[in-house]
Structure formats: structure tokens, C-alpha cells
Amino acid sequence: MSRPQALPRDAYAHFSRITTRWMDNDIYGHVNNVTYYSYFDTAVNRYLIEAGVLDIHAGEVIGLVIETHCNYFAPLAFPRNVDAGIRVAHIGKSSVRYEIGLFEEGEPLAAACGHFVHVYVDRDNRRPTALPEAFVAALQALVPVSGA
């Protein structure tokens, strides 16, 4: 298995800005590792809400995380802006693999790269459900054109 590498900005299809918070830092002076996962969730769900395909309060379909992973390459800290790049690596019938890169503002390589898999389920019965067409269209916009 090859050693994980930090990816460049052009490996991602969409970016959103996240501002670090005082509480994100740990005693060692950098953003605590678990906070990166919160940034992943924030970037993906912000995109889906802004694309008009995720209604967190009343939508029929919700995403449950079933897998997550992160590789760390450089520290992030407060006060900084973080650019969260997202792309979609796989769209299944009811699941999606999102890949996320977290970049300190102005840096060409990701400070961290990770992924998570959502299985989309019916809000009421929590059983997997097929992704609506509009949802799939919004996800396809995040599939990289190149093989990055």
C-alpha cells in the first residue's frame, strides 16, 4: 500500500470556507483531530443544502455516516480560514462516498484529506432508499472530470 499524499486544490470540484473557532484548538495549539470530521460534515451538508437537495428539518431522505477516514499532513489552528474542498468518488443507489480536502487559506496542498460514506435512508423508517434524481444531479456536479 502506498503512503497517503496531500492532494492539490484542483483535485476537488467545490470549495466552501470554514473559519476555525477558539474551541477547535487542543492543548497542543492546533485543531484537534476529531474537529476535522466536523469540518467534513459541514462542507458536504452545506453544499447539499445550498444545492437545494437536502432539507435537514423536513426532507424525506437523510444521510447516515457508515464509514469515515482522515489522513493528516499539516496542522490547522485558530484563528485561520480553512477551505474545504469536496468531491464525490462514488454514487450508488442509496450511498455516496464523499472525499474532502482541508486547506489552510492560500496553501496549495491539503492539510488533511479524508472521506466518509453516507447511506441515504427514509427519515421515518431509517431503511435505505434510492437517491432522488435532483440529489443525484447535485452529486454528479462533484465528480471530478480528471482522474485525480
N, C-alpha and C positions, 0 to 999 in steps of 0.2 A: 504494500500500500504506500502510495506517495505521500509525502508530508504536505499538509494543507498550506495553501498560499493565500495571502491577502489579494483580493481582486481589485481591479481598477473601476472607476466610476462608470465607464462605458459598458460594463458587464450587466448593468441594471437598466430597466425600462422606465422607471418612475422614481422620483425623489420627493420626500417631504422633510421639512425641518422640525427637529425636536430640540428644545432647549433643556439642557441639564438643569437639575434642581439641587439646591444645597443638600437635601436629604439623600441624593443619589450617591454622594461620596461615602466611602467607608473610612475606617480609621487609618488606612494606608494612603489616603489622599487621592484616590481615584474612584471612578464609578464602580460600585460593587457588581460582581458578575451576574447576579440574579436580575439586576436592573436592565441589562441588555435584553432579556426576554420581554420585559415590559415595553421597551422601545420597539421590538419586533412587532408585538401585538398592536401597538399604537399606529405604526406605519401602515400595516396591512388593513386594519379596520378603518382608519381614516380614509384610505384610498377607496375602499368598498362603499363607505357612507357617502363620500363625495361623488362617486360614480353613480349613486342612486340605486344601488342593488342590495344594500344592507340597511334594514330598519331594525336597530337594536332593541326597540321597545315593542314593536307590534308585528315585525316580519314573520312570515310562516316558516322561514328557514334560518337556522343558526349554525354556526361553526363550532365544533368541539375539537380542541387540540388533542391529537393522539400520539404525536412524536415531535420532539424538538432537539436541537443540537446547536452548539456555538463553538467556534474557534476564535481565540483572542490573539491579536497581533501587536497592538499598541494600546496604551491606556487612554481612556477618556476621563475628563474631570469637570467639575463645576468651577467656574462658570464658563461654559462653552456652548456653541451651537453644534448639533450633530445632524448631518444629512443622512437620512435613512433611504437607501436605495432598495427597491423591491423588484422582483421578477417572479414569474411562475415557471417552474420546471416541469410540472405535470398536472394535467387536468383529467380527472377520472369522472365516472358517472356521478359520484357523490363526494369525491375527495379532491383536494388540491394540495400540491406541495409548493409552498412559498419559500423563496430564498431571499435573504436580506443581507445587505452590507451596511455597516455603520461607519461613517466617515466623519472625522473631525473637519469642521468647516475649512475649506481650502486645501485639504490633503488629497492627493491623487489616489492613494491606496486605502482600502478599508482597515479600520482599527479592529473590526470584528466581522466575521462572516458566519451566518447561520441559516438554519431553515426550521420550518415547522410544517406539519401536515394537519390540515383541518378536514374532518369528516363533517359534511353538512347533513343536519338532521331536521326532522319536523319539530317545531318548537313544542308542540303538545305531547307527542308520544315518544320523542327522542330516538326515533328509528331513522336510519339513513334514508335520504330522499334525493332524487335526481336534481341536479342544479338547474334552476330556471334559465331559459335562453338568454335573457338580459345579463344574468350573472356570468354565464359562460363568455359572452361577448366582452364584458369588462375584464375578465381574466385573460382572454386571448390578447388583449392590448398589452399585457405584461409579459408575454412570451418573447424572449429575445430573438431577434432576427438572425444574429450570428450564433456560432456555436460556443460562445464564451462560457 
